[in-house]
Amino acid sequence: MLRIQDLRQVCAMLLDAVEERFGPEIDLSDAGVDHYWNVDLRTAFEVKEDPAAGIDVGQSSDDTAELRALLRRPTDDVPVLWHDLQHLAGVLRLLAYLDLPATGADES
């Protein structure tokens, strides 16, 4: 069972840690990365065939632009969960990437 309140609490906890580590704003142009490998949702969760056809390229700058656009939408505009959550996931994965230990360091 996934409790949304638990998920909300974990997100807040982790985002607080991100803010403590990186500050209240992160200049993503300093990250040195923009494109990343992405596995489309159906391929990722319908594990039946070779995933190669479902691998494409995502873009962090597009993800952040889409999230900013989401904040500007009218309040009665219903989010498109499958689309908007993918952009959020892309940004969260970038934050995880930025916190990776240096190559050769203990990764756990």
Disulfide bonds with the S-S distance in Angstrom:
none
